Amino acid sequence: MLDVIQISYFEENADEHFEILQMFAPHAKRVEGVKGIFEAHKAAAELAETNCFYVVDADAVIDETFKFNFKPSSSKKEYGHFLQTDCIYTWRSRNPINDLIYGYGGVKLFPKKRLMKAKNWNVDMTTTLGCPFVPQYQISNVTAFNVNPFETWKSAFRECAKLASAIIPHGDSLDNIYRLKVWQERGSGRPYGEYCILGAKQGADFGTAYRNNPHILAKINDFKWLKETFDDAT
């Protein structure tokens, strides 16, 4: 059985979600309080004892139908010539505010060696390791990011900046346009929905303005800058 690792950075419900995760993966491990998205994923790779391992975000509430039973094969290939063991796999998640269902916030499976060798973190994790991103169509979890105004705004801002900048490889432009529209328009009546819509609109503007400037786009991974931007916006 492949390792399953939750990555948390002081999220409000991380402990509760880890307990739920253990119902589906009793052997699950945790990486807690490591500053920086890249550094936290590297810590997860160091903790993993299997060649590939699952990563679960701390705001993920695992779906009762999901099973951590997919194991990449070293003899099977994706996209014609990439070994499964060299690919990143991402499952779908449901957004609790706008009900979108796609890879945002979903469970991911990483190749340990690729992640260990990575030298830096680009704007999005799927552009960092130089290996294919393979979407899986089963729902793995609900991404329960709407726990307070800042966390809700931050999540929407980061995701919509990615969608608007088209930084994610193999993305469907029509899907991205539709998702951006939904993020910016739907869910105002849900808990913290107004902060989600505000963050989505501002993130979309930011991603559009700096789509050709990866250095500036990388600010979406700087949580201090995000908090300052949120404070200015609200």
C-alpha positions as CSV (number, residue, x, y, z in Angstrom):
1,M,0.0,0.0,0.0
2,L,1.3,3.4,-1.0
3,D,2.0,6.1,1.7
4,V,-0.7,8.7,2.3
5,I,0.5,12.0,3.7
6,Q,-1.5,15.0,4.8
7,I,0.2,18.4,4.5
8,S,-1.0,21.0,6.9
9,Y,0.0,24.5,7.8
10,F,-2.1,25.6,10.8
11,E,-5.4,25.1,9.1
12,E,-8.3,25.3,11.5
13,N,-9.7,21.8,10.9
14,A,-6.5,19.9,10.0
15,D,-6.8,17.6,13.1
16,E,-10.4,16.7,12.4
17,H,-9.7,16.1,8.7
18,F,-6.7,13.9,9.6
19,E,-8.9,11.8,11.8
20,I,-11.3,11.4,8.9
21,L,-8.4,10.6,6.6
22,Q,-7.3,7.8,8.9
23,M,-10.7,6.1,8.5
24,F,-9.8,5.6,4.8
25,A,-6.1,5.2,5.2
26,P,-5.2,4.1,8.8
27,H,-1.5,4.2,7.9
28,A,-1.7,8.0,6.9
29,K,1.1,10.3,8.0
30,R,1.4,14.0,8.5
31,V,3.7,16.9,7.6
32,E,2.8,19.8,9.9
33,G,3.9,23.4,10.0
34,V,6.5,23.4,7.2
35,K,6.6,26.9,5.8
36,G,6.3,27.1,2.0
37,I,4.4,24.9,-0.4
38,F,7.5,23.5,-2.1
39,E,9.3,22.8,1.2
40,A,6.2,21.0,2.6
41,H,6.0,18.8,-0.4
42,K,9.7,18.1,-0.2
43,A,9.2,17.1,3.5
44,A,6.4,14.8,2.4
45,A,8.7,13.1,-0.1
46,E,11.4,12.7,2.6
47,L,8.8,11.1,4.9
48,A,7.4,8.8,2.2
49,E,8.7,5.2,2.3
50,T,7.1,4.2,-1.0
51,N,8.2,5.1,-4.5
52,C,5.0,7.0,-5.1
53,F,2.8,8.6,-2.5
54,Y,-0.5,10.3,-2.0
55,V,-0.7,13.9,-0.8
56,V,-3.9,15.1,0.9
57,D,-4.3,18.8,1.7
58,A,-5.4,19.7,5.3
59,D,-8.7,21.2,4.1
60,A,-9.7,18.0,2.3
61,V,-12.6,16.0,3.6
62,I,-12.2,12.5,2.0
63,D,-15.3,11.3,0.1
64,E,-16.7,8.1,1.5
65,T,-16.5,6.3,-1.9
66,F,-12.8,7.1,-2.4
67,K,-10.1,4.4,-1.9
68,F,-6.3,4.9,-1.9
69,N,-5.8,1.8,-4.0
70,F,-4.4,3.1,-7.3
71,K,-0.8,2.1,-7.7
72,P,1.2,3.3,-10.8
73,S,2.9,0.6,-12.8
74,S,6.6,0.7,-13.9
75,S,5.5,-1.2,-17.1
76,K,2.5,0.8,-18.1
77,K,2.6,4.2,-19.9
78,E,0.6,7.4,-20.0
79,Y,0.4,9.7,-23.1
80,G,2.1,7.0,-25.1
81,H,5.6,7.1,-23.6
82,F,5.7,8.3,-20.0
83,L,5.9,5.5,-17.4
84,Q,3.1,5.7,-14.8
85,T,5.6,5.8,-12.0
86,D,7.0,9.1,-13.5
87,C,3.6,10.9,-13.6
88,I,1.6,13.1,-11.2
89,Y,-2.0,12.0,-10.7
90,T,-4.8,14.3,-9.5
91,W,-8.3,13.3,-8.5
92,R,-11.4,15.5,-8.5
93,S,-12.7,17.5,-5.6
94,R,-16.0,19.3,-5.0
95,N,-16.0,23.0,-4.2
96,P,-18.4,23.7,-1.2
97,I,-19.2,27.2,-2.3
98,N,-19.9,27.0,-6.0
99,D,-20.2,23.2,-6.5
100,L,-17.5,23.0,-9.2
101,I,-16.0,19.5,-9.6
102,Y,-12.5,19.3,-11.0
103,G,-8.9,18.8,-9.9
104,Y,-8.7,21.9,-7.6
105,G,-7.9,20.7,-4.1
106,G,-8.1,17.0,-5.0
107,V,-6.0,14.2,-3.7
108,K,-2.7,13.9,-5.6
109,L,-0.2,11.1,-6.2
110,F,3.5,12.1,-6.7
111,P,6.6,10.2,-7.7
112,K,9.0,10.4,-4.8
113,K,12.3,10.6,-6.7
114,R,11.0,13.3,-9.0
115,L,9.9,15.4,-6.1
116,M,13.2,14.8,-4.2
117,K,15.2,16.0,-7.2
118,A,13.2,19.2,-7.8
119,K,15.2,22.3,-7.1
120,N,12.5,24.9,-7.0
121,W,8.8,25.4,-7.0
122,N,7.1,27.1,-10.0
123,V,3.8,28.8,-9.8
124,D,1.9,25.5,-9.8
125,M,3.1,22.1,-8.7
126,T,2.3,20.5,-12.0
127,T,4.9,22.7,-13.7
128,T,7.7,21.9,-11.3
129,L,8.7,18.3,-11.7
130,G,9.0,18.1,-15.5
131,C,6.6,15.1,-15.7
132,P,3.1,14.6,-17.0
133,F,0.0,15.6,-15.1
134,V,-2.7,12.9,-15.4
135,P,-6.2,13.8,-14.3
136,Q,-8.4,11.1,-12.7
137,Y,-12.1,11.5,-12.8
138,Q,-13.3,10.1,-9.5
139,I,-14.2,12.5,-6.7
140,S,-11.7,12.2,-3.9
141,N,-12.9,14.8,-1.4
142,V,-14.6,18.1,-0.7
143,T,-12.1,21.0,-0.4
144,A,-13.4,22.7,2.7
145,F,-11.5,25.9,2.4
146,N,-14.3,28.2,3.5
147,V,-13.5,28.3,7.2
148,N,-12.9,32.1,7.6
149,P,-12.7,35.2,5.4
150,F,-9.0,35.1,4.7
151,E,-8.7,31.4,4.0
152,T,-11.7,31.6,1.6
153,W,-10.4,34.6,-0.2
154,K,-6.9,33.2,-0.4
155,S,-8.0,29.9,-1.9
156,A,-10.2,31.6,-4.5
157,F,-7.5,34.2,-5.4
158,R,-4.8,31.6,-5.9
159,E,-6.9,29.3,-8.0
160,C,-8.3,32.0,-10.2
161,A,-4.9,33.5,-10.8
162,K,-3.8,30.1,-12.1
163,L,-6.9,29.7,-14.3
164,A,-6.6,33.2,-15.7
165,S,-2.9,32.9,-16.4
166,A,-3.3,29.5,-18.1
167,I,-0.2,28.3,-16.1
168,I,-1.5,24.8,-15.6
169,P,-0.3,22.5,-18.4
170,H,-2.8,20.5,-20.6
171,G,-5.6,22.8,-19.4
172,D,-8.7,23.2,-21.5
173,S,-9.2,26.9,-22.3
174,L,-12.9,26.5,-22.5
175,D,-13.1,24.7,-19.2
176,N,-10.9,27.4,-17.6
177,I,-13.2,30.1,-18.9
178,Y,-16.2,28.4,-17.5
179,R,-14.6,27.7,-14.2
180,L,-13.4,31.3,-13.9
181,K,-17.0,32.5,-14.5
182,V,-18.5,30.2,-11.9
183,W,-15.8,31.1,-9.3
184,Q,-16.7,34.8,-9.8
185,E,-20.4,34.5,-9.8
186,R,-21.8,31.5,-7.8
187,G,-22.1,30.8,-4.1
188,S,-22.7,34.2,-2.5
189,G,-25.2,32.6,-0.1
190,R,-22.8,29.9,1.1
191,P,-20.6,30.4,4.2
192,Y,-18.0,33.1,3.3
193,G,-19.2,33.0,-0.2
194,E,-18.8,36.7,-0.7
195,Y,-15.1,36.4,0.2
196,C,-14.7,33.6,-2.3
197,I,-16.2,35.7,-5.1
198,L,-14.1,38.7,-4.2
199,G,-10.9,36.6,-4.2
200,A,-11.9,35.0,-7.4
201,K,-12.4,38.3,-9.2
202,Q,-9.1,39.8,-7.9
203,G,-7.2,36.6,-8.6
204,A,-8.5,36.5,-12.1
205,D,-7.4,40.1,-12.7
206,F,-4.0,39.3,-11.2
207,G,-3.5,36.2,-13.3
208,T,-4.6,38.0,-16.5
209,A,-2.3,41.0,-15.8
210,Y,0.8,38.8,-15.1
211,R,0.2,35.8,-17.2
212,N,3.5,36.3,-19.0
213,N,5.5,37.1,-15.8
214,P,6.0,33.9,-13.8
215,H,8.2,35.8,-11.3
216,I,5.2,38.0,-10.3
217,L,2.7,35.1,-10.5
218,A,4.8,33.2,-8.0
219,K,3.6,35.7,-5.3
220,I,0.4,33.5,-5.1
221,N,2.5,31.1,-3.1
222,D,3.7,33.8,-0.6
223,F,1.2,33.6,2.2
224,K,2.5,36.8,3.8
225,W,2.0,38.7,0.6
226,L,-1.5,37.2,0.2
227,K,-2.5,38.3,3.7
228,E,-1.3,41.8,3.1
229,T,-3.2,41.9,-0.2
230,F,-6.3,40.6,1.5
231,D,-6.1,43.2,4.2
232,D,-5.8,45.9,1.6
233,A,-8.7,44.5,-0.4
234,T,-11.1,44.3,2.5
